[in-house]
C-alpha cells in the first residue's frame, strides 16, 4: 500500500515551522496517514520542496519531524532511527500512525502531553515462541 495522496507538497506555506493545533491533533489521533488522507482530514504532506521527514537543526536532538499540513510533528524513536538510516519508503509512510499521550518518563517532560508520528505497521508476532501462553494452560506453580 502506497501513500494514496502526496497532497500539495508544492504549497509554499508548508514550511513546517508551526506546532499543530490541538483540534487537528485530536482528529488525527490513532489514524494512519492514509486513513487521515482518505477522510480528508489532511491533504498536504511535506515541505514546498517535497521533504516529508526532516531532522532537527540542533545536532544534539536526534529526532526527526514529519511535515503534515505545514506543521512539524515529532516522530518516535523508531521512525527517527529509520529516517536517519534512509530506511523509509511510501509503504511505511502510508501506515505511520498519529498517537498522543501523557509522558510517564521522569524529567522535564514528566506529566506533559505528547503527540507524535509512530510506525503503525503490522505486528510481527512469534506464534511458535516457547514463551507463548496456550489457552487452558495451568500456572507452573499449580502443576503437581
N, C-alpha and C positions, 0 to 999 in steps of 0.2 A: 504494500500500500504506500503510495507516494503522497506527499502533501498535495491536497486537492486544489489548492489555490496559492499562488505566491502573493496574492493581494496586490497592493500598489507600491511595490518596492521602490519605484521611481519618485514617490511622493516626497517633495523636498522638505516637508515638515517632519519627516521621520528621522529626527536626529538622535532619538533615544536618550535624551538627557533628562527627561522628566520622570517623576515617580507616578506609577499608575494609580488613579483614583480608587478609593475603597469600593464604590459601587460596581466598577468594572471588575475588580478583583473578586467580588462576591459572585458575579455572574460566571466567571471563568473557573472558579474553584472546583476541582475534581474532573474537569473536562480535559480531553486531549486537544492538541492543536487542531486536528482535523474536525473533531466534534464542534469546537468553537467556530471554525470556518463554516461548517455545514449549517449551523444555527444562525449565522450572520452576526454573531457577537463581535467577531474580529474580521477584518478584511485587509489588513496591512501587516506584512511580515518583513522585517529587515530595514536597513537604512536606505537612504537615497541611492547609494551605490550597490545595494543588494546584499550587504553583510547582515547575517542573522545573529550569529554568536560572536561577541567581541570580548576581549579580556579587559580587565580593569586597567586604567592607565598607570596605577601605582603598582610596580613590580612586587611589592610586599603583600599585595592582596591577590591571592591565586584563585579568584572567582571569575567566571565568565558571566556575561549578561546577554539575555536574549532580547531582541528589539521587536516588540509587538505593539502595534497601533502607535508607534512613535515613543513608547515608554520602555525604559530599561528594567528588565525583570531579572533578579539574581537567579542563577542556576545552581542546582545541587552540586555536591562534590563530585558525584559520578559523571554528571554532564560536563562539568568543568574539566575533569581529567580526560574524558574522551575528546573534548574540543581541543585541548592542549596537544593531544596526540593526533589531531586531524582524523579522528575515527568516528565521524558523524556524517550521515547521509540523509536524503529526503525521507527515506522509510523510517528512520529513527526519529527525525524531527516530527513527522506526522503523528507519532504515538507519544510524544512527550506530553506530560500531564502537569496542569497547574495545580498546586497544592498550597494550603495555608495551615497555620497552627500557632501555637504559643511555645516559645523556647523554654526547655527544661534543663538547659545546659548552664551550669554555674558561670558567672562572669557578667560582663557588661550587658549582654543581651537577655539575661535570665528574666522570664516572665513577659517578654515583649512579643508582640505578634510578628510573624514572618509570612512571606508569600514568595514562592519560587517556582521554577520550572524544573521538573524532575524527569527521569527516564520512566516512561509508562510501561511500554513493552509487555511481554508475556512472561509469566512466572516460569522460571527454569527449575523444575522440581525433580528431585531424585526419587522416583517412585520405588526403586529397588533398594533404598538405603536400609542398612541394618538398624538405624535409629528410628525408622518409621514405626508408628504405633498401629497395630491391627485392631479393628473393631472386635469387641468381645475379649480383648486381652486382659489378663489379670496383672495387677501390680506385682512386681518381683517380690516384695516383702510379704505378699499374701499367698504365694505359691508354697505348698508344703509337700 
